[in-house]
Structures are given as structure tokens and as C-alpha cells.
Amino acid sequence: MSVGMHGIRTAGDLVLRMQISKKMRLNEAKEYVAKKLGTDVYTLSDEYAMKEIREELGIGTINAVPGQPKGLKAKAKIAELLDIKIPCVDLMR
């Protein structure tokens, strides 16, 4: 269901990570992610607002933006922001 929030276009990928890694229910995961991003649950599905938030926090966007983190660097920022472990990021360190 969270992937239905348009994945990396909005916050679906972040919500899904919380559901899987912390075994949170959908609404709980949305609230957790919104709190960590400094926004509200309704903004999580707004593509325009989330693009700005993702660029500001450096957690990756659907299209590469010059000067913005992508790939493993963006994943590392996601792991730090959401307080989760991402295996490929741990291997990189």
C-alpha cells in the first residue's frame, strides 16, 4: 500500500522501509516518517512538496539533480534520518 504513494516520487519508499524494518503498521509508519521529515502525513503524498523535502534533506529524488546525493549516499542519509540499518550502507562503511 505504501508503494502506492508513488515510491520515491513522494515518501512511499520511506514508509515501506519502516513497515519492513520496524514492522510498523501503515498509519504508524506514515506518522513516523512525517515526524522525521518535519512535515505532516498529508504532505507525504504530495509530489511537489516531497521533491523539495527530499532535495533539502539529500535523500534522493526520482530524477538525478546535479549536486544532490544519489544511490548509496542517499541511502546512507535515509538510514541516518530514519534511524534504521540498511545492509548495503553498512557494508559500504
LINGI-V92226 format. One line per field, one symbol per residue. phi: phi as a letter, one per 40 degrees, with the letter a starting at -180 (. if undefined). burial: # if it has 9 or more other ideal C-beta (glycine too) atoms within 8 Angstrom, else .. A space follows every 50 residues. Layout:
phi->???
burial->???
//
This chain:
phi->.ccccgfccbbdccccdccccbfccdcccccccdcccgabcccdbcdccc cccccccgbgbcbcbdgccagcccccccdcccfbbbdcccccc
burial->.#..###############..#.#.#.#######.##.....#####.## #.###.#####......##...#######.##.#.#..#....
//
